[in-house]
Amino acid sequence: MAFNSLNEFLDFLRRKGELKVIDVKVDAKLEITEIVDRTVKSAGPALLFTNVKGSEIPLVTNIFGTKQRMSWALGVQDLDAIGKRLSEMLNLKVPESLLGKMAMMPRLMEMAKFPPKVVKKASCQDIVINEKDVDLYKFPVTTSWPQDGGPYILFGQVVTKDPDTGVRNMGLYRLQVLDKNTTAMHWQRHKGGAMHFKRAKEKGMERLEVAVVIGSDPATMYSTSAPLPESIEEYLFAGFLREEAVELVKCKTVDLEVPAESEIVLEGYVDTGEDLRLEGPFGDHTGFYSLADYYPAFHVTAVTTRKNPVFVSTVVGQPIMEDDWMGYATERIFLPLAKLVLPELVDYHMPFEGIFHNLVFASIDKQYPGHAFKVMNGLWGLGQMMFAKVIVVVDKDVNVQNTSEAWWYALNNIDPQRDVVFSKGPHDVLDHSSQYFSFGSKMGIDGTRKWPDEGFTRPWPDKIEMSDEIKKLVDSKWKSYGL
Ligand SMILES: Cc1cc2nc3c(=O)[nH]c(=O)nc-3n(C[C@H](O)[C@H](O)[C@H](O)COP(=O)(O)O)c2cc1C
């Protein structure tokens, strides 16, 4: 089931008892964070605050804050179902027969079947606020943590167009509100928006137009965070997830398109010649404060909204937080794409305490000496996997979703000097420990069983396992033990 708007999803959550409306007056400064932090860590509901101090607009948060809600948001019961759809689509073994070939066509078309559609009129433009009346402080913008540099729009879906190709990008980047019509634009150097900005500057363009969507249908909201290759637009991917095209509308003052069912849209530009502005510090999803740094300013030249818009926000900090479930969805959905390049990959897992880029477990069907190292190098070469600081490779029968099992297996199997490699590469901008800013070292751990042709000539012990016969016997007598 695809949701066409945020409202449709919120209604669904309400019916499921997964949306709690809070009418008590709350402060967007720190108080909301503490409420959300306690709620998300106890797998509690999405929260709709109707009475935020200083704003007439309600704020919703924690909508993706459990595995169940993240799955519902993408119209599935189980996130692996999406991965399965992708892997069926990507299974490109061409059949011999003509009929077989024809039967493949619909599968191949699956991704392109739901391209976004541009409509003329949209509810997200019911209200249009012109440049001189823009006042971002009218929105319930939150200040999350005590040392934050100010209030931040935390669910801004930032739309730009590649100045060379015209391909659209939508990335989820935080926006620190600097004054009533200016924010900082925190697109990190490796991300799509930053690339567009760099290209615009190189081409001598004075401005890069930007639209920021705050709240849309949930599949598009999620797609904004997904690590898609530059050539695949988030709107197309959202259409694939929803199995229904995303309707777009042209912005009022910039040449960009936004989802017709958006709640709030900020239209404006980033000036390529302007001095960068100090952004941060910000209590980040690493669980530490990101230091203040310089980023471009986003000038808001118009705001459009629905008649009764809802402002969406999130809280990031020490896990578990809402963004962990978004990252988990990415892990599951993108596994078949990783397997396309690394077919020996059985599964991978990024435990929440590893903040995605700090730790990746990978299980492989080991075929030749040194295979674990090939997989580490392959993963480090895959899109945003380039940020992975530590990769631990184990054999195919290990359930990497169970981090305790994965560590147990790997730690038993390693002789550190022999099985650990150090490499170098880009680090996530948020990594505060890297040797240089966004560049540092990586560690790969080969936790697989070692082979004679890898130099291990002593016998390798079996894992302890009870025989099926005894398991069945104990099953059949279990009740009689009175346990
Ligand atoms: C809640 C949340 C906040 C994020 N904030 C930022 C941010 O401020 N800057 C950034 O570059 N990436 C941020 N990200 C990560 C990007 O959205 C993510 O890497 C995405 O794939 C970027 O898309 P792009 O490659 O199209 O730019 C955030 C992700 C989430 C889930």
The ligand as a Tripos MOL2 file, in Angstrom:
@<TRIPOS>MOLECULE
LIG
   31    33     1     0     0
SMALL
NO_CHARGES

@<TRIPOS>ATOM
      1 C1         18.2320   12.4180    9.6500 C.3       1 LIG1
      2 C2         19.3440   12.5380    8.6570 C.ar      1 LIG1
      3 C3         20.0820   13.7040    8.5830 C.ar      1 LIG1
      4 C4         21.1060   13.8460    7.6460 C.ar      1 LIG1
      5 N1         21.8140   15.0170    7.5910 N.ar      1 LIG1
      6 C5         22.7570   15.1700    6.6340 C.ar      1 LIG1
      7 C6         23.4350   16.4150    6.5030 C.ar      1 LIG1
      8 O1         23.1910   17.3710    7.2380 O.2       1 LIG1
      9 N2         24.3620   16.5260    5.5130 N.ar      1 LIG1
     10 C7         24.6680   15.5030    4.6560 C.ar      1 LIG1
     11 O2         25.4920   15.6740    3.7660 O.2       1 LIG1
     12 N3         24.0550   14.2960    4.7920 N.ar      1 LIG1
     13 C8         23.0980   14.1200    5.7360 C.ar      1 LIG1
     14 N4         22.4440   12.9290    5.8570 N.ar      1 LIG1
     15 C9         22.8230   11.8090    4.9760 C.3       1 LIG1
     16 C10        22.3190   11.9840    3.5610 C.3       1 LIG1
     17 O3         20.9570   12.3110    3.5370 O.3       1 LIG1
     18 C11        22.5530   10.7070    2.7680 C.3       1 LIG1
     19 O4         23.9420   10.4610    2.7360 O.3       1 LIG1
     20 C12        21.9920   10.7440    1.3680 C.3       1 LIG1
     21 O5         22.2540    9.5200    0.7300 O.3       1 LIG1
     22 C13        22.5910   11.8700    0.5760 C.3       1 LIG1
     23 O6         22.0560   11.8490   -0.7080 O.3       1 LIG1
     24 P1         22.8640   12.4390   -1.9330 P.3       1 LIG1
     25 O7         24.0200   11.5170   -2.1780 O.co2     1 LIG1
     26 O8         21.8390   12.4030   -3.0200 O.co2     1 LIG1
     27 O9         23.3050   13.7790   -1.5630 O.co2     1 LIG1
     28 C14        21.4030   12.7730    6.7800 C.ar      1 LIG1
     29 C15        20.6650   11.5900    6.8660 C.ar      1 LIG1
     30 C16        19.6430   11.4660    7.7860 C.ar      1 LIG1
     31 C17        18.8570   10.1810    7.8350 C.3       1 LIG1
@<TRIPOS>BOND
     1     1     2 1
     2     2     3 ar
     3     2    30 ar
     4     3     4 ar
     5     4     5 ar
     6     4    28 ar
     7     5     6 ar
     8     6     7 ar
     9     6    13 1
    10     7     8 2
    11     7     9 ar
    12     9    10 ar
    13    10    11 2
    14    10    12 ar
    15    12    13 ar
    16    13    14 ar
    17    14    15 1
    18    14    28 ar
    19    15    16 1
    20    16    17 1
    21    16    18 1
    22    18    19 1
    23    18    20 1
    24    20    21 1
    25    20    22 1
    26    22    23 1
    27    23    24 1
    28    24    25 2
    29    24    26 1
    30    24    27 1
    31    28    29 ar
    32    29    30 ar
    33    30    31 1
@<TRIPOS>SUBSTRUCTURE
     1 LIG1         1 GROUP 0 **** ****
